[in-house]
């Protein structure tokens, strides 16, 4: 029973890390878009 709970916790943590990476990629893309916009000006 403990192993199942532990596994679920690790999966939740891995999912959280994936969401963070996706957010960082999106944030980076937004900053790049802003920098590109500044260059166009």
Secondary structure, 3 states (H helix, E strand, C coil): CHHHHHHHHHHHHHHHHHHHHHHHHHHHHHHHHHHHHHHHC
